[in-house]
Amino acid sequence: MKRLLIFLLIFISAIAADAKVRVVTTLTDLADLTRQIGGDRVQVDFIVRGDQNPHFVEIKPSYMLKLKSADIFLMIGMELEMWAPQIVDGSRNTKLNVVDLSKNMQKLEVPSRVDASQGDVHRFGNPHYWLDPRNARALMEEIIAAMIKVSPNDEPYFRANAEAYLKRLAAKITEWEATMKPFVGSKIITFHKSWSYFSNWLGLIIADQVEPKPGIPPSPSHTAELIKLARQGNIKAIIVEPFYDLGAAEQIARSTSANVIRLTTSVGGVDAAPDYIAMMDYNISTLAATLR
Amino acid sequence: MQTYSKFLWMGLLLLLRLTGVGLTQTTANPDISVIPRFLIETNDGNGKFSRPDYSFEELEVVIQSYLNPYSKADVILTLPGPDLEEGKLGVEELFASVVRGLPLGLNLRFGKYRVDYGKINLVHPHAWPFVTQPLSQERFLGEEGLNDLGVSASVLLPTGNLYTKLTVDLLRGAAIGEAAGIEDTTGGNPSYANSARLTSFFTLSDYSDLEVGLSGCTGLHDPYHHDRFYYANLDFKYKYRPSSYTSLVLQGEYLFNKRQARQDREFNSFLDADGNPERRSIRSSGFYLYADYQFKKIYSLGARYDWSQSPYSQDDKARAFAVFLGYYPVEETPGLRLHYQNTKPVGVASINLIALQALFSLGPHKAHPF
């Protein structure tokens, strides 16, 4: 009997020791950062693939199932994931900690007034802040804070992993800034307003978007204006995310000296971007080669 | 009947307590959306195509919000066409739902609502890819679908990585009578009905999903004679979405009806060989199947086939074939739907319908789930 009890105690403590923090993120970028922090003590899943538009996600029961057994749900916030509350409700998970990671972010393009005549404008500002890698530290701090609520004993482990990663990232940021230094002040056209933080970081100027207003499909008259703008402004790059149609951007490129490039806003958006650092590597090297 | 009534009242009291109705007040305004639909249509029901009529089809006013951290409320008011100015705004749905905080992940709902029965019953007409209701739905569930006063409970079943939901409803039963064209369905007393649905969702790949559902409903369709009906419904929806610009939806439902009845749809009594009234046992069914292909993001093209018998007769049947084209220039709305349908009821000439529907949505109406 005593042996059986000892065996049971060992078995239970082994299960407890193996218990991982279960995290679901909206974006693959957040999933990668969470993996960097949690290592083998975290189980991470995500909702939106890297080649999907995070603004428009169909509410699938399978997403609810992912959240049903999760401890933490990490979101970019600022109404990027307008679909998320329906998934959270559908998960029926009372213990789920829903974390909006935008709380302490320096926000760009916060509108003074919002209505549908402006397109799909986010009333709390442009939400694509994760594309400035300098925001990774603040993001990781929020993620650690959420994870140590679930697994407080792992705090030193999480912090050590995060610091090691941020050190690696800092070196890469220096390298990326050096690569892009010759192009400070260069004008670019983007399909959607996804690249404001990225451009702000690298000193690029976004001349205009292919979309006449955020979320509104390209129109012939706006495309004609962009052709004029690209010619006058000597614009060399038109950035299009993997989930947008190339048609209008290619039409502009055919009439100007600009090149259309596919940059990805999320990990997994292209094959060359299996993690956050690789994604930024790919985006920077592709853009630099185009602007050169 | 008394047991049903007792359960209904106990359920309502429990839900009022859980939803905090009357106890808490939200500080934020609810989401309010206004969704009107307009229609230009013509048909050759009288031998030749009529002059196209431009009419107001329906207005939906959708009000939704959380009541507190545990519960939400939905109000859907409708103004049916064609009388836009003098028409009367009615309550299509009015319900509160407890979405978290209950044991075993139980969700509860009470009020008047579209019942989680079959697949298309939960979808409001503005979100259909076509203009007309499938024949089997119209004939067996009525124009408004299975929409009734009731109490609903649902749980997610422990089926591992497979999403499986079980929903059970206790309904007042009025909707079934209305579907059969009976004005007073109660005969002075409520004629309760029960409905249940089991649904599973399969992720087939990163780009394709399949949902399969089995529903059942039973109640008194003729409370004067205590005649009961039984419905069984099998549905599926498959969606292939390789990009945000392209998708293919295949959806279908088969409904089987079994009932005891003493009269047909027109309230003519069934008579035996000697001309005496008789009570008949009727088995009948209906189905629809449609495909909708979205291309170039703003266009969709689809086709639907319907076949349906009547709740009161196997011989009273009809079939319909429809093709429809959708145009959504910006997002889901505003939208235009061009619909052609050929309907052939048994024993009469077929009718051709051509309709152009226009709709828009003003406000933050949430995306419909899969």
Interface residues (C-beta under 8 A of the other chain):
Chain A: R49 Q52 N53 F56 E58 I59 K60 P61 S62 M64 L65 K68 W83 Q86 D89 G90 R92 N93 T94 G215 I216 P217 F243 D245
Chain B: K72 V99 R100 G101 G105 L106 N107 L156 N161 Y163 K165 F201 T203 D206 D209 E211 K239 R241 S243 S244 Y245 K297 I298 P329 V330 E331 K366 A367 H368 P369 F370
